[in-house]
Each structure stands twice: as structure tokens, then as C-alpha cells.
Amino acid sequence: MGVVGINMRNARFLLPNNPRKLYQRVDNKLCTKALAEERGLEVPKTYLVVKSPHDVSLMEKQLEQYDSFVMKPARGSGGKGVLVIDHRDGEFYVKPSGSRLTGAELLHHAENILAGLYSLGGNRDSALVEYRVTPAKVLTDISFQGAPDIRIVMLHGYPVMAMLRAATKESDGRANLHQGALGIGIDLATGLTVRAVHHGKIVTTHPDLKSSLIGVQMPNWDKILEIAVTCHEMTELGYLGVDLMIDQEKGPLMIEVNARPGLAIQMANGVGLLNRLLPVVARHKEKPNETSEERIAFSQTALKAKLA
């Protein structure tokens, strides 16, 4: 079936194409955002960067003007340590699930981020506080109280596979598959959702919202693919995952780039990555200097989606 495991991913696609010296460009979200802005890509606005205990002590005062925001570790991975605040209720910070945090709990979360609790390698980190995306209406219909994101896996600048990660009640409003979010495969050619899985099992409707998950059109799909290709160019990584969100007002926003994208995207699409990666390897060898438009066109015509 062409399913790629971690060992194959690392040995055949990741290590040969991702020089270690380039990892800093994606392992630090602040660095990635700076590179994206240099390329003219839209990213969520940064409200605050918390680097020290002194910064933590000032944080609540500096965030008074924002009713909603996202706090995340600058060097985190896999969605660990990401805290989404939907609104305020008096002195409390309310998460999408409705659970409330006190100011002390918010500061404690920032302190944990600084201590490296969620960072790669457990090293000291910074907390990044930024604009909370208001998802496009078509996406709120298939995501429970949280903003869904789109993951696109790239090889040599060619999009090879895409999925939408949509929140459920179980995932606490976060688009993390390991915490119970949905993985929904997207056809590269059209931007239509074609297959969905929840905890590895095929589903066709959202477990909480009961809305259909198949045949949903992703807005601005061509622009989303262009952003993904630009992320390849700005990081110079050969194998990567690009995460985006679609804001109701701002359109597609680049959220982060991952040098070690996970493999659950295969389950969401019902096809092994090898069936997508090998045609790209051959194409890149045959035509190594294709433009971004030509790479996107190849992916949309040659890498067919498998319907649910």
C-alpha cells in the first residue's frame, strides 16, 4: 500500500533532504515567522514574546487589551503547550471548551513554557502570544469550538499530501489528532475533503456536530498551495510539513513549518505516502528546475486523491 513508517521517512526522505543547519529556521517559531514576513506571507500577529520571569510578571497587564489569544512555546512540537483563550469572563480566561483559568494559572503555564516543559529537547524556551484565528464559516461547521488547521506535506517543493485537522469536544478545541481531533484528507487538485478518520477509524460525520466531513471545499485552495511552496523556498528544506489556518477576514495564514511532519496524514487520505513521494522523486530528477507554478500543476494532475 506504500505506507511510510518513521524509519523509512527518516532514512529516505528526511535526513537526505533536510540539512541539520537549516532546522533552526523551523524549530523556532519566531524565526519561521520572520522568514515568512520577509516573503510577504500572512501570519498571525504577535502580541507578546515572553522570555524571562520578569516578562511573566508583566504579562497580564500587557494582555489587557486582548480578549482572545493563543499562547505557545516558540520551540514546541506536536501541539504541546499550546493554550487557546477564547474570551474573558471577569477575571477568568475561558478556553474554547468553556473551562476557565485564573490569572495565576495563565502565568504558571507561561512559566512552564519558559522552563522547557514543552520544548524540543527540554531546553529553556520563550512563550509566544499571538492573534487567535477566527476560522472561516465553512470550517467552523466541521470543527468543535476550535480553529481547524491544514497540514501539507512537501517534497522538493512539490505538495504531496494534504489534510485538515478539525477539533472535537474530546480534543478540547485543539486540532491535535493524538488528543482526539479528526484527520480529514484533502484532494490536492480541488481542495475538496475526500476522507476522514477519528482515532484511526473512518468516519463521514463530525462526532459532536453531526455535520458532513466529505465534499467540503477549502477556501482559497490555490493560494494555500502557493504558500506551502513558498515555505519550501524560504526554509530550503527538502522534506517538510506546512501548517496553515484560514481566517474569516484575513484568509490563509501560515502558522508554522515542521521539519519532521508526522505520518497520520496517510490515514486521513487512505493512501500511503510512498505512492505520492516516488513520483515526485522521479519528476524532480527529470526536471530539477521547475517553477513553483509547474510544481503545483504536477502535484494537482499526477497525485490523485483516493475517495472515501
ChimeraX attribute file (.defattr): number of C-alpha atoms within 10 A of each C-alpha:
attribute: neighborCount
match mode: 1-to-1
recipient: residues
	/A:1	9
	/A:2	13
	/A:3	14
	/A:4	19
	/A:5	14
	/A:6	11
	/A:7	10
	/A:8	12
	/A:9	18
	/A:10	16
	/A:11	11
	/A:12	11
	/A:13	18
	/A:14	21
	/A:15	15
	/A:16	11
	/A:17	18
	/A:18	19
	/A:19	12
	/A:20	10
	/A:21	7
	/A:22	13
	/A:23	16
	/A:24	14
	/A:25	21
	/A:26	23
	/A:27	21
	/A:28	21
	/A:29	22
	/A:30	20
	/A:31	13
	/A:32	24
	/A:33	23
	/A:34	14
	/A:35	17
	/A:36	21
	/A:37	12
	/A:38	10
	/A:39	14
	/A:40	11
	/A:41	16
	/A:42	16
	/A:43	22
	/A:44	19
	/A:45	12
	/A:46	15
	/A:47	15
	/A:48	16
	/A:49	19
	/A:50	23
	/A:51	18
	/A:52	15
	/A:53	14
	/A:54	9
	/A:55	16
	/A:56	21
	/A:57	13
	/A:58	12
	/A:59	19
	/A:60	14
	/A:61	9
	/A:62	13
	/A:63	14
	/A:64	8
	/A:65	8
	/A:66	14
	/A:67	14
	/A:68	18
	/A:69	19
	/A:70	18
	/A:71	24
	/A:72	25
	/A:73	31
	/A:74	28
	/A:75	24
	/A:76	24
	/A:77	18
	/A:78	15
	/A:79	16
	/A:80	14
	/A:81	21
	/A:82	20
	/A:83	20
	/A:84	24
	/A:85	23
	/A:86	20
	/A:87	17
	/A:88	15
	/A:89	10
	/A:90	8
	/A:91	10
	/A:92	16
	/A:93	21
	/A:94	20
	/A:95	21
	/A:96	19
	/A:97	19
	/A:98	14
	/A:99	11
	/A:100	17
	/A:101	17
	/A:102	13
	/A:103	14
	/A:104	11
	/A:105	13
	/A:106	18
	/A:107	18
	/A:108	13
	/A:109	20
	/A:110	28
	/A:111	22
	/A:112	18
	/A:113	30
	/A:114	23
	/A:115	17
	/A:116	21
	/A:117	19
	/A:118	24
	/A:119	25
	/A:120	17
	/A:121	10
	/A:122	13
	/A:123	13
	/A:124	17
	/A:125	25
	/A:126	25
	/A:127	28
	/A:128	22
	/A:129	25
	/A:130	20
	/A:131	16
	/A:132	20
	/A:133	25
	/A:134	19
	/A:135	22
	/A:136	20
	/A:137	11
	/A:138	14
	/A:139	25
	/A:140	17
	/A:141	18
	/A:142	27
	/A:143	29
	/A:144	26
	/A:145	21
	/A:146	26
	/A:147	25
	/A:148	28
	/A:149	24
	/A:150	25
	/A:151	26
	/A:152	25
	/A:153	27
	/A:154	24
	/A:155	24
	/A:156	23
	/A:157	25
	/A:158	30
	/A:159	29
	/A:160	26
	/A:161	28
	/A:162	28
	/A:163	29
	/A:164	27
	/A:165	27
	/A:166	32
	/A:167	29
	/A:168	28
	/A:169	18
	/A:170	14
	/A:171	20
	/A:172	21
	/A:173	26
	/A:174	28
	/A:175	25
	/A:176	21
	/A:177	22
	/A:178	13
	/A:179	16
	/A:180	20
	/A:181	26
	/A:182	32
	/A:183	31
	/A:184	28
	/A:185	33
	/A:186	31
	/A:187	23
	/A:188	26
	/A:189	18
	/A:190	13
	/A:191	22
	/A:192	20
	/A:193	25
	/A:194	23
	/A:195	25
	/A:196	29
	/A:197	25
	/A:198	21
	/A:199	14
	/A:200	14
	/A:201	10
	/A:202	17
	/A:203	19
	/A:204	17
	/A:205	15
	/A:206	21
	/A:207	17
	/A:208	13
	/A:209	14
	/A:210	11
	/A:211	13
	/A:212	15
	/A:213	24
	/A:214	20
	/A:215	15
	/A:216	16
	/A:217	16
	/A:218	20
	/A:219	18
	/A:220	12
	/A:221	16
	/A:222	14
	/A:223	12
	/A:224	24
	/A:225	23
	/A:226	15
	/A:227	23
	/A:228	25
	/A:229	24
	/A:230	19
	/A:231	27
	/A:232	23
	/A:233	15
	/A:234	14
	/A:235	20
	/A:236	18
	/A:237	26
	/A:238	20
	/A:239	24
	/A:240	29
	/A:241	24
	/A:242	26
	/A:243	25
	/A:244	21
	/A:245	26
	/A:246	26
	/A:247	19
	/A:248	15
	/A:249	10
	/A:250	15
	/A:251	17
	/A:252	26
	/A:253	19
	/A:254	24
	/A:255	21
	/A:256	21
	/A:257	27
	/A:258	22
	/A:259	24
	/A:260	20
	/A:261	21
	/A:262	16
	/A:263	16
	/A:264	17
	/A:265	26
	/A:266	20
	/A:267	23
	/A:268	28
	/A:269	26
	/A:270	22
	/A:271	21
	/A:272	18
	/A:273	22
	/A:274	18
	/A:275	16
	/A:276	20
	/A:277	23
	/A:278	14
	/A:279	16
	/A:280	24
	/A:281	16
	/A:282	11
	/A:283	16
	/A:284	17
	/A:285	10
	/A:286	10
	/A:287	11
	/A:288	11
	/A:289	10
	/A:290	15
	/A:291	12
	/A:292	17
	/A:293	12
	/A:294	12
	/A:295	21
	/A:296	22
	/A:297	16
	/A:298	19
	/A:299	20
	/A:300	20
	/A:301	10
	/A:302	14
	/A:303	20
	/A:304	16
	/A:305	23
	/A:306	13
	/A:307	15
	/A:308	16
